[in-house]
Amino acid sequence: MTINSDLIKIAEASPDTMLTLIHGEKLIVRESCAEIVEKVLAYRARLLAAVASREKSAHDLHRIVAMTSLNPETGVPSGAPQDNKKF
């Protein structure tokens, strides 16, 4: 089974690993929480690398990285437009 990582809301181990998806469905999986995180990060890194390979300028690459980096305090992408900013 393949799970869309964007749908994972919570991963918890107790002792089995249970994933709670954003719509409330719960799944018990064989992988540990650490393995889930590792696989999601590797998948997203491959996506970012594919996009980066198509970008022509360093400015565009920095913009993409900023959009994919979460602000740890807010959980919002650091490059995401804010309500008080005009673009």
C-alpha positions as CSV (number, residue, x, y, z in Angstrom):
1,M,0.0,0.0,0.0
2,T,1.2,3.5,-0.8
3,I,0.0,6.5,1.3
4,N,0.0,10.1,0.2
5,S,2.4,11.7,2.7
6,D,0.5,15.0,2.3
7,L,-2.5,13.3,4.0
8,I,-0.6,12.3,7.2
9,K,-1.6,14.4,10.1
10,I,0.0,12.5,13.0
11,A,2.3,9.5,13.3
12,E,2.5,7.9,16.7
13,A,4.1,4.8,18.2
14,S,2.3,3.0,21.0
15,P,3.9,0.3,20.4
16,D,2.6,-0.1,16.8
17,T,3.0,2.9,14.5
18,M,-0.4,4.5,13.8
19,L,-0.9,7.1,11.2
20,T,-3.8,9.5,11.5
21,L,-4.8,11.0,8.2
22,I,-6.2,14.5,7.8
23,H,-9.7,13.2,7.3
24,G,-9.6,11.1,10.5
25,E,-8.8,7.7,9.1
26,K,-6.3,5.7,11.2
27,L,-3.9,3.2,9.8
28,I,-1.5,0.8,11.6
29,V,1.8,0.4,9.6
30,R,4.9,-1.8,10.0
31,E,7.4,1.1,9.7
32,S,8.5,3.0,12.8
33,C,7.8,6.7,13.1
34,A,11.4,7.4,12.3
35,E,11.2,5.4,9.1
36,I,8.0,7.2,8.1
37,V,9.7,10.6,8.6
38,E,12.8,9.4,6.7
39,K,10.7,8.1,3.8
40,V,8.6,11.3,3.6
41,L,11.8,13.5,3.7
42,A,13.5,11.4,1.0
43,Y,10.4,11.6,-1.2
44,R,10.1,15.3,-0.9
45,A,13.9,15.7,-1.5
46,R,13.5,13.8,-4.7
47,L,10.6,16.1,-5.7
48,L,12.6,19.2,-4.9
49,A,15.6,17.9,-6.8
50,A,13.5,17.3,-9.9
51,V,12.1,20.8,-9.7
52,A,15.6,22.3,-9.1
53,S,17.0,20.5,-12.1
54,R,14.6,22.4,-14.3
55,E,15.3,25.8,-12.8
56,K,17.6,28.1,-14.8
57,S,18.6,30.6,-12.1
58,A,19.8,30.5,-8.5
59,H,17.1,33.0,-7.6
60,D,14.3,30.7,-8.7
61,L,15.9,27.8,-6.8
62,H,16.2,29.9,-3.6
63,R,12.5,30.9,-4.0
64,I,11.5,27.2,-4.3
65,V,13.5,26.2,-1.3
66,A,11.9,29.0,0.8
67,M,8.5,27.9,-0.2
68,T,9.2,24.3,0.9
69,S,10.8,25.2,4.2
70,L,8.5,25.4,7.2
71,N,8.8,28.0,9.8
72,P,9.1,25.9,13.0
73,E,7.1,28.5,15.0
74,T,4.1,28.7,12.8
75,G,4.2,25.6,10.7
76,V,3.7,27.8,7.6
77,P,6.1,27.7,4.7
78,S,8.7,30.4,5.3
79,G,8.3,31.6,1.7
80,A,4.5,31.6,1.8
81,P,2.8,35.0,1.1
82,Q,1.6,36.7,4.3
83,D,-1.7,38.5,4.5
84,N,0.0,41.8,5.1
85,K,2.4,41.5,2.2
86,K,1.6,42.5,-1.4
87,F,3.0,40.6,-4.3
